[in-house]
Amino acid sequence: MPRFLNFVDGAMMGDSEHFLEKVSIFESFDGSNIESWISAAIRRKVRELVLSCHYDQPPAKFHQSLFSCNSLVVLKLKLKVVLKFPMASICFPNLEVLELPWVLYKDNNSAQNVFSSCPILEDLSMRGDGSINMRTLNVTSRSLKDCRWVLGILKIV
């Protein structure tokens, strides 16, 4: 496994002049390399980022720069994520697809701040979580074409 991690480190940290179209990480991970890989992907203007792990893993914590990445068009965080930074710092000007099945929001306003930071969002997929007291979610978007939310009531305005 160390050889593989060294290979990925080398590929991600390599020539930052080249853009990355897509970065996908599927597996259980301890977080030791993930933050540096995400930072490298952001520096290399990644357009699609997919992170996935088992639901029973502890919530992931990511650097704020992930949530203000101008190059992202597709973001799929298929893992538990706790948003613990100022919601005003979230900005996805080019994001069209957002999949957040297990993101933990403080409240409905926190979730709405995430969506309002995506002015051209077309596809939204998320899942409510029993650990939050949010049964209704209001999403205001002129660009939204497809929206999926499991558990609760979704109201599109």
Stockholm file with secondary structure:
# STOCKHOLM 1.0

chainA/1-157         MPRFLNFVDGAMMGDSEHFLEKVSIFESFDGSNIESWISAAIRRKVRELVLSCHYDQPPAKFHQSLFSCNSLVVLKLKLKVVLKFPMASICFPNLEVLELPWVLYKDNNSAQNVFSSCPILEDLSMRGDGSINMRTLNVTSRSLKDCRWVLGILKIV
#=GR chainA/1-157 SS CHHHHHHHHHHHHSCTTSCCSEEEEESCCCSTTHHHHHHHHHHTTCSEEEEECCTTSCCBCCCGGGGGCTTCSEEEEESCEECCSCGGGCCCTTCCEEEETTEECSSHHHHHHHHHTCTTCCEEEEECCTTSCCCEEEECCSSCCEEEEESSEEEEC
#=GC SS_cons         CHHHHHHHHHHHHSCTTSCCSEEEEESCCCSTTHHHHHHHHHHTTCSEEEEECCTTSCCBCCCGGGGGCTTCSEEEEESCEECCSCGGGCCCTTCCEEEETTEECSSHHHHHHHHHTCTTCCEEEEECCTTSCCCEEEECCSSCCEEEEESSEEEEC
//
